[in-house]
């Protein structure tokens, strides 16, 4: 399963990210699409090699508690609203 997910990432997600970024660079700076894809790939690779992953780990570490809180709110608030009786749900006498 991990191999299939990795292949899907390589075949679907990575090219889509490279292409969408290259189209943006083409529109903004009038670059050739192929050169823009190579520029984005080279920049991402260099960033990763020279310490980018460390920055990603720290940003994930600091943003995880915030995302966890948001997830709990999104799950708990609708359930609390569903459990509490609403004024509109009472039948009229």
N, C-alpha and C positions, 0 to 999 in steps of 0.2 A: 504494500500500500504506500509506503514511503517513497518507493521508486516511482510509482505512477504519479504521485503528487509532485515530485521533483520534475518529472518529465512534463507535466501539465504547466508547471511554473515556467520551465524553459521554453515550451512551445507556445504558450498563450500569454501569460502575464508579462514576461520580460520583453518580448517583441512589441506588445501593445504599449508598454511604458516608453520604450525607446522611440517608437513611431510617433506617439502623441507629443513627446518632448521635441522630436525633430521637426514635426509640423509647426509647433510653436516657434522654434528658432527660425524656421524658414519664413514664416509670416513676419516675425519681428525684425530679423536681420537680413533677410533675403539670402539665406545660405542654401547651398545644394542639400537636398534631403539626405543623401548618402554621407556627406561630410558631417552633417548635423548629428546623425545617428552615431558615427564614430566619435565625435566630440563628446557626446553625452556618455557613451560607454567608457571612453578613456577617463573622463572626469570622475565618473562613479567608481571605476576601478582604482584610480590613484587615491581618491578619498578613502576608500576602504582599506587599501594597503597601508596608508600613512596615518592610521589612527582613527579612521572614521567609525569603525565598529565599536571602539571604546566610547565614542560620543553617542552612538546609537544605544548602547547598553545603559549608559547613564540617563539618557532621556527616557528610555523605557522604564527604568527603575523609578524615576521621579514621577512619571505620568501614570503608572499603574495604579497607585492608590486612588487617584482622581477618577480614573476610568472605572475602577471597582465601585466607588461610591455612586457614580452615575448609573451604573448597571443596577445596583440595588434599588435606587430610587425608581428607575424605570420598571422594575419588577414589583416592588412593594407598594408604590402609590396606587396603581390601578387595582391591585388586589384589595387594598384598604378601602378604596372607593366602592368596589363591588360588594364588600361585606357590610358597609354602613348603610342603613336604610335612608333612602332619599325622601325628601318631602314630596316630590312629584310622584313617587310610586304608591302613595297611599290612595286607596279608593275614596271617592267622594261619597258622603252620606246624604 
